Structures are given as structure tokens and as C-alpha cells.
Amino acid sequence: MSKKVLIVDDDPDVRLFNSTVVEESGYTPVEAANGEEGLKMLKQESPDLVVLDVLMPKQSGIRLYRILKTEKALKGTPVIILSGVAKRTFLRSQKALTEFGDQPVPEPESYLEKPVEPEELAQELRKFLD
């Protein structure tokens, strides 16, 4: 059975692009349109990897990433952040949440800024799934 990759992004075109790269790399894509849906799919599908956007309606990727890295059942799941937001800005947002009483979280295993080339995404997928 091929490994599952959960793609969480509010842009249908980006989800289609990511799903195509995932399929062409030999893995099974599972999609969610926002962080809320992504959390549901995480618990339902138990993916081997998550490709996560940062800015989305109905629970941002910033919050979902924090849940992924702090919930015992989920924190072993590797995450590739794929966002139009600069990595430095994302890390600052995580630091700010920590200062408001949330527990600190590790940096993402991988951070790619949009737009990404298909081969670059495929290479990151293989790094975690092969």
C-alpha cells in the first residue's frame, strides 16, 4: 500500500498541483481545504506526511501545525510547510503563541515557499517517505 500524504490548502489549484506531484511520486494524496478539515482528516486517515499551507480560513495552518507538534498521537507525523508566508514570519508567529502560554514547538522539518517547482516538492516528499 502506498504512503498517504495529507494536503491542507484552501486554494483548489494548489491542492490539485500538490496532489498531482504526490501521485506522480507514487504516494496517495488526501486533501483538506482548511485547518479544521485537516485536523479531521489527520485523525481519520493517519497520513504518513502532511503538506500544510499557513494562511487559511477555519483554523490556520499556524494553529494546525501547533496541534500536530503537541498532540501525542500526532507529533510523530512529519510536516512540510508550503506557504506564501516567509519562514521567518511563520517562526515569529509560533514564538508569539508560545509567549501567550502555549507550549513551544519545534521548527518544521521542511519549509518551502510558494511557488514551488514540482521537482522540489517531489524531492521533499521522497526525503520523508522513502
ChimeraX attribute file (.defattr): number of C-alpha atoms within 10 A of each C-alpha:
attribute: neighborCount
match mode: 1-to-1
recipient: residues
	/A:1	5
	/A:2	11
	/A:3	14
	/A:4	20
	/A:5	26
	/A:6	26
	/A:7	28
	/A:8	31
	/A:9	28
	/A:10	21
	/A:11	12
	/A:12	12
	/A:13	10
	/A:14	17
	/A:15	22
	/A:16	15
	/A:17	12
	/A:18	25
	/A:19	20
	/A:20	16
	/A:21	20
	/A:22	25
	/A:23	15
	/A:24	12
	/A:25	15
	/A:26	15
	/A:27	20
	/A:28	18
	/A:29	23
	/A:30	19
	/A:31	21
	/A:32	20
	/A:33	18
	/A:34	24
	/A:35	26
	/A:36	18
	/A:37	14
	/A:38	23
	/A:39	18
	/A:40	12
	/A:41	18
	/A:42	20
	/A:43	11
	/A:44	9
	/A:45	12
	/A:46	16
	/A:47	20
	/A:48	19
	/A:49	21
	/A:50	26
	/A:51	25
	/A:52	28
	/A:53	30
	/A:54	24
	/A:55	19
	/A:56	18
	/A:57	13
	/A:58	12
	/A:59	16
	/A:60	19
	/A:61	26
	/A:62	20
	/A:63	16
	/A:64	20
	/A:65	25
	/A:66	19
	/A:67	15
	/A:68	21
	/A:69	21
	/A:70	17
	/A:71	10
	/A:72	9
	/A:73	11
	/A:74	16
	/A:75	15
	/A:76	13
	/A:77	15
	/A:78	19
	/A:79	24
	/A:80	21
	/A:81	25
	/A:82	27
	/A:83	21
	/A:84	14
	/A:85	15
	/A:86	14
	/A:87	18
	/A:88	8
	/A:89	10
	/A:90	20
	/A:91	16
	/A:92	11
	/A:93	14
	/A:94	20
	/A:95	15
	/A:96	13
	/A:97	17
	/A:98	14
	/A:99	11
	/A:100	8
	/A:101	8
	/A:102	13
	/A:103	13
	/A:104	15
	/A:105	18
	/A:106	11
	/A:107	14
	/A:108	15
	/A:109	11
	/A:110	16
	/A:111	18
	/A:112	21
	/A:113	13
	/A:114	14
	/A:115	10
	/A:116	14
	/A:117	10
	/A:118	14
	/A:119	11
	/A:120	11
	/A:121	19
	/A:122	17
	/A:123	11
	/A:124	15
	/A:125	23
	/A:126	13
	/A:127	10
	/A:128	15
	/A:129	14
	/A:130	6
